[in-house]
Amino acid sequence: MPSEREIERLFEFKLEEYCPDFVPGEALLTAARNLSQAEIIRVCDDAIKDSILYGGEITEERLLFLCV
């Protein structure tokens, strides 16, 4: 499993093009603690896809929902 710093960097790296100012909060880092790197990438990809298809913003709440 990735460390907390690696989890933070994964979210920042994957989302920087769509949300340049995104900083994952403590709740998101905690929720993602039990996910593998591949699962975190999938969460980000799903959030990006939803944002493009439905025109919404990528929010921490949406990412939390996708982590479950």
N, C-alpha and C positions, 0 to 999 in steps of 0.2 A: 504494500500500500504506500502511496506517496505521503511524504511528510506534509505538515501544514503549509510550509513555505512553498513546496512544490505544487500543492493544490491551488494556492493563491496565484502562483505564476501561470499555471495552466488556464485558469479562468481569465486572467489578464491577457495572456497571449492569444487565446481563441477569440476573445470578444473585443480586442482593441480596435479592429477595423470598423465594427458596428457601434461600439460604445467606448470611445477613446478615454473617457473619464471614469470608467467602471472600476470600482474597488470592492472586492468581495468582503462582505461583513462577517462578523463572528458567527452568526447563525448559519450562513451558507458554508463557511469553512467547517463548522461542526457537522452539518448534515452530510457534507462530502467526505468526511473522514473515513467512512467505511466503503467508499467507492474506489475502484481501480482507476488508473489513468485513462483507460479506454472508456469507462463509464462516464467520467467527468467530461471527456471530449464529446461523447454522445449527448450529454445534457446540454452542452454549449451549442452543438450543431442543431439540436432540436429547438432550442431557444431562438437561434438565428433563423431557422426555417420558419418558425411561427411568426417571427417579426416580419419577415419578407412577405409571407402569404397573407397575413391578416393585418399588417400595417401597424402593429403595436410596438411599443418600446420593449427592450430587454430589461426586465427588472429583477431585483434580487428575489422578490416574491415568486416570480415565474420560475426562476432557476431552482428555488427551494421546492416548488411543486414538482418539477421534473426530477429532482434528486430522489424522490420517494419511489 
